Amino acid sequence: MEHIDLIKAKTIAETEQLPMEEVIAPNSFGRDTVLGLKYVNKKDNYDTNTNIMIGAEPDKPKDNDNSDGNNYRATVLKQKLTQFGDNLKAMVEGNPSLVGSIDSLFTYPEEVMDASGTVTNWEALNFYHVPLAATTTILSKLQADVRNAESDVLGYLFQDVDAASYKFTELVPIVLPEKNYVLENDSFRADVFLAAYDRTNLPEIKLAPQGTEVDSVSKEIPEGSNTVTIGPDGLGKLRLPAQGVGDKHWEGVIKFRKPTGGGFDHYKYEVDYEVAKPSLVVSPTKMNVLYRGIENPIAISVPGISQDALFPSISTGSLTKQADGTYIAKVGAGSGRTATVSVQAEIRGERKPMGSFEFRLKSVPDPVASFARKGPADATAKKSELTAALGVSADPKDFVFDLKYPVVSFDITVIMGGDVKTLSSNSNRITNEQSQLLNQVRRNQVVIIENIRAKAPDGTVRKLGSINLRVV
């Protein structure tokens, strides 16, 4: 827990350029005192925390020390969590179900698959190019996993203890939240219960008004406290409003009858959580623009909300969901300079706006023509190379998509004895007449492949640069 708090503090401190002591209080083990995200200005920054936790290469996450005596690398975090899970499993070897539950939380495969279907590693999937706000949320979720696993193990270790005879040192109030990341206008949900309890002697749970402190010595129930409903399983069903962005703190009292029948014991508990506005994440999987006339894959997600509850739309063109959860965006020619992807999410039966993301629109680049394996940058060719050529091809260079540009026409011009002879082809293939012309060329004569036209994926016909070759 303390190690994860240090990672949170480090990423926020480096991003905001603040001293660590302003972000996390000293000697605060056991309670998340990281600076609230509402005070963070660069929530969408991902460069700093990526550099701290991963490094420059997502397929080779770093594991070396970060120079200030603490190691904030995601690889080291995974090792610590794995070791933590192994320690817990050693305590509950007699419970295969609980061992399996712990395995599901703290076992990390070497290879995982991201939303686009690309194989990557756990570190890069969770922390590479992930905004600071989302990184903090993921770390908080890992802390919740640690707390939940600890509580499950404590419950198993105490299961044979007779609560009525108090055969343990103390009763421990436990608060188990369903999730730590709460959207504004949603509800915070948690189970509040004693680690060892008696179904015939259920506790009474009181929740003080927000902002009211319970005296740590007397533990008296403050005025205006509400009774928390106790379920048949002995768990208190706590429901708190998620209104207003920021950190929330509640206190309450668990009232439990003494085994001797001589009154009640009172146990104070505290609930801390953070309410954040929904943060939209729209990630281009291959580029930071959308190209006209082709299928542009993009990934759309909102932390804390399932893909099935998202309803994205695009201001121009079309947006189609794929089987793997990603989307294909298509925009046509003449569609303007930008396109905006807006996302709504269905929360408790109501669609609410999550935000939008603006893409720049570009036309696909011109390809580079080649003839006899020669391009515009080449100056010479052997006659044998020219006569063996079948036609002209056009391919994009250094482009993120594998696109086809079929050549629709080209000319071959040869200068012979002062005469200029030009023959045309209305396809990408060399004609018989052009082939005969090339068979007549001699050393030091110039062959020009010109007026090359190719059809781009967006439907436009592009005129490409000429290829001028001297026969050697």
N, C-alpha and C positions, 0 to 999 in steps of 0.2 A: 504493500500500500504506500509506504513512504517513498519507495523507489519510483512508483508511477507518479506520485505527487511531484517529485523532483523533475521528472521528464516534462510534466505539464508546465511547471514553473520555468524550466529552461527554455522551452519553445516560446512561451509568452514573453519572457524577459528578453530573449534575443530578437524576437520579432518587433517588440515595442521599444527595444533599446532601453530597458529598465534594469536596475540592479535586482539581483535575485531576492534580496531581503524585502524589497517592496512588493514582490509577487507572492512569496510564501513565507509565513511566519516561522521562526525557529522553534524547535522542540514541539512540533505539531503532529507527531506521529499518531495515527488513528483517526484523524479528521482532515477532510479535504479543505485546506485553507488557501488554495490557489486563487489568485485574483479573479473575480467574476468576469465572465466574458463581456458583460455590459460595459466594462471599463476598457476593453480592448478595441482599438481602432482598426487594426488590420486583420479582421477575422478571416478574410478571404485570401490572405497571403499564404502561399504554400512552399515558397523557395526555402525559407529559413528552417522550418521544421523538417522539410525533406533533407536538407543538408545535415541537420543535427542527427536525425534518426536513421537515414539510409545512405546518403552520399550521392555522388553524381550518377552511379550506374545501378539501376533498379535490379538487374539480374545478378549483381555482386554487392549486396548490402554490406557496409562496413561493420566491423565489430571491435575496432580499436577504441582506446580511451579518448574522450572528448577534451582532454587537456586540463580541466579544472579539478581533477581528482575523482570525478564521477563519470560513469559511462552511461550515456543516454541512447545508445544504439538500439534499434528495434531487435536486432539479432540477440543482444544481451538480454533484453526484456523477455523475448521468447524463451531463452534458456532458463531465466529465473522462474517464469510461469510454469514451464515444464517440470523443473525441480520441485516447485511448490506442489504441483499435482501429484508427483511421485511420493512426496512426503505424506500427503493426505491419504493416498491409496494404501500406504503401508500401515496406517492406523485403522483401516476399515476392511482388511483383507477378507473378513468373514461375511461381507455383504457384497456379492457380485453386482447387484443392481446399482449400489452406490458407487462402486469402483467404475462401472460403465459410465455413470453420470459424470464422474470426475474426469474420466478419459475424454468424454465429449467436449469438455470445457478446456482442457489443458493439453491436448494432443494436437500437434500442428503438422500436417503433411508437408513433405519437401516441395511438392508442386501443387499449386491451386490454379483455378481458372477464373479470370476476371469476367466482367459483364460482356466483353466483346468476344469471348471465347479464347483469348490468348492465355497460354500457360505461363504462370509467373510464380513468385514465392509469397509466403504469408506476409513478410515484411513489406514488400513493395505493394501488394494488394491493399494493405491497410494504411500505409503511411507515405507512399511515394506520390508526390504532387497532389496531396490531399490538403484542402484548406485548413487553416489553424483551428477554426471552430469545429470542424468535423474531427480533426485529430484529437482535440480535447474530449469530444463526445466519445470517441472510440476508447480512449484511455479510461474514461469514467465507466464505460461498460465493462472493461476488464476488471476495474476495481469492484464493480457489482458482482461479477463472477467470483472473485476471490471471497467477498463477504458471504455470498450464497453458499459456496462450497464449504467454508468454515462452519456456517450454521448447520448445514446438513451433517457434517462430521460430528459436531457437538451434539446434535440430536441423536445420532446413532450411539455415541459414547454414553449419553445420559439415559438411553432407553431402558436400561435395566435398573435405573436408580428409582427408588420409591420416593416420589415427590412428597407424599404425605408425611413421611418420616424425616424429611430433610436430610437425606444421606448424600449431601453434596455441600460444598462450601457456601454457595450463594445461588440465588435465582438470577438468571441473566435475561433482561428484556431484549428482545430481538425485533428489529424493524427490517422487513424484507420488501423492498420496492419491486414492483413489476418491471419498471424501467426508470433510469435516471434522466433520460432525455425526454422532456415534456414540451409539447407545442402549446403556444399561447391559446387560451380558450378551451384547451383539453383538460383532463383531470389527472392529478397525480394519484396513483393507486399503490397501496402497500399492505402487507399482512403484518400485524403486530401481535406477538405471542411470547410466552415464556418458553425457554428451551426445554424445560421439563414441566409438565402440567398433568393434572388429574381431571379426567372427564367428569367426575362426580363433584369436582370443586373448581368450577370455571372462574377465572378472574373477572374483575370489573375494570374496564379500561376507560379512562377519562382523557379528553383532549382539551387543553386550555385554549382560550382565544389566542389568535395569532399575535405575537409580540408580548404575551404574558409569560413571565418566568415562574417556574415551580421551584420553591425553596428546596435546596439540595439537602438540608438538614431535616426539616420537619416533613417535607414531601406532602404537605397539605394540598388538597384539591382546590384550586382557585375558583372564585365565583365566576359564573358564566361558562363553566366547562361543559362540554357536550359528552354524552355517553357514546362510546364506539360500539357498534353492533358486534356481538360475538356469534360466530358461526357454529354449527354442530361439531366441527372439527376442533373447536377450542381456539380458533384463530380470530383475532380482532380484524374486522374489515374496515380499513382506514381509507377514506375518500377525501382528498383535499383539493380545493380549486386551484387551477393553474392560471391565475389572472395577474397580469402585469409582469413584464420582463425583469428578471433578476433573481437573486438568491432568496430563498424562503426558509424560515426557521419556526418550528412549532415544538411545544413541550407538552408532556402529559404525564399521567400517573396510572400505574397498574396496581389495582387493589386486590390482594390475595389473602384468603382466610388462612390463619395459622393452623397447623395440624393438631394442636392441642385444643382448638376451639376458643382460645382466649383472645379474640379480636382479629385484627388484620395487619398484614405487612404491606407497605407501600413502596413501589419501585418507580423511580422517575425514568422517563425515556425522552429522547429528542429525535426530531425528524428534520433533516436538511435536504433540500433539493434546489435545483436551479430551473427557472422557467426561461426559455429562449424562443425567439421568433423562429418560424420555419425558415430553414436555409436551403435554397434551391441549388442543386449541382447539375449543370449541363456541361458535359465534357465531349469535345470533338475527339473521336478515337484516332484519327489520322492527320488532322490539320486544325488550324484555328480559323478557317474560313469555310464557306460552302461554295462548291464549284457548280456552275450552271450546267444543266443537261446531263449530269451523272448522278449515281446513287452515292450520297454522302452518309456514312454510318456515324451516328452519335449516340452517346449514352446519357440517359436522363434519370436522375434519382433525387430523392429528398430524404435525408437521414431521419430514421424513425418511422417512415411510411413505406408500406409495401408497394411494389411495382403495380399491382392490380388496382391500387387506389389512385394512381396518377392518371391525369387526363391532359396530355400536352397538345398544343396546336402551334401552327406556324403562320406568320403573317402573309407569306406568299409561297406558292408551290404546294407541296404535299408532305405529310409526315406519316410514315407507315411503321407500325410496330412489328418486330420480328419475333420468331419463336424463342430466341435466347434473351428477350427482354430489351434489346437495343432497338434503335429506330433508324429508318432510312429517310433522309430528307432529300427532296428533289425540287429544284427551282429551274424555271425555264429562262430562255434568252429574253432580254428586255425586262427583267424583273426588278430593276432598281439596283441600289448600291448595298442595301442591307436587308436582312430578314430577321425577325424576332420570334424566338420560341418562347411561348408562355405556357405555364403549367398550373393546373388546378389539382387539388387533392380532395378526395371524399373523406371527410372526418365526421363520424357519427351521423351519416346520412346526408350531410350537407357539403356541397363543393365550395372550397375556399381557395383563393389565389395564393400560390406559393412564391411567385416571382417570375421573372423573365430573363432571357439571355439573348444578346444581339450578336449576330454573325455578319461579317463582311462577305459580300458576294463577289466572286471572280469568275471569269471565263477560263476554261481549261487552256493551258499554254499550247503554242504551236509545237508540232513535233519537228524532228530533224530528218531530212530525207537522206537516203543512201542508195548508191548504184554501184554494183560490182564491189560491195563492201567499202565504198569510198563515200565520204561526206563532204559538205561545203568546206571543211578545214583542210581537205587533202588537195594536193596540187598535181600529182602524177599517177599514172596507172599503166600497167603492162597491157599490150594488145590482147594477150590471152585472157586477162581478167575481164576486159571489156566484152569480148566475144562470148565469154561464158556466162555473162549476166543474163538473168531471166526477166528483170524488170526493176521497178523503183519501189522501195518501201519507205514508210515514215513511222518513226517511233518517238515517244516523248523521252527526254533525258532527265534523270534525277527527279522524277515526279512520284508522288506517294501512291498514285493509282496506276494499275496496269491497264492502259487504255489502248484501243485500236483506232488507227487513223487510215482507213483504206484510201489508197491513191486512186484518183478518178481520171487523171490525164497527165501527160508530160510530153515534152518535145526533146529530140536529140538534134543538135546542130553541130556540123563538122565543117571546118574551113579547109578546102582542098585547092591548092594552086590559085589562091586568090578568090575562089568561088565559095559562097556560103550556101550550104545545103541543109535544110531543116525538114525533119519528118516527125509526125505527131502520132501519139497513141492515146486512145480514149479509154484506157484502163491502166492498171498497174503493170501490165505485161508488155514486153517489148514486141513490136510487130515484125513480120518477116522482112519488110522493107528496111526497118531500122537495123535489123540484124545484118542484112547485106551491106548497109552503109558502113557499119562498124568493121566488117571484114575488109573494107577497102582502105582503112586508115593506115598511115605510115608513121614512122618515128618522128617525134617533135611536132606532129600535128595536134591540134587542140580539139577535144570533144567536150561539148557543153550540154549538160542535162538541165533544162530550164522549163519555165512555165509549169512547174510541178504544183499540182493541186490535190489536196487531200481533204476528206470529209471528217470533221471533228465530231466527237460524241454528242455535242450540243446541236448538231445539225448544220452548222455553218461550214462552208467550204473555205479552206485556208490555202493561200498561195505561199509556197515555201521557197527558201533560198536556192539559188542555182548551184550546180556542181561543175566546176571547170577543171578538166583533167588533161594534162599534156602526156602524149603517148611516149613511153620510154622503152 
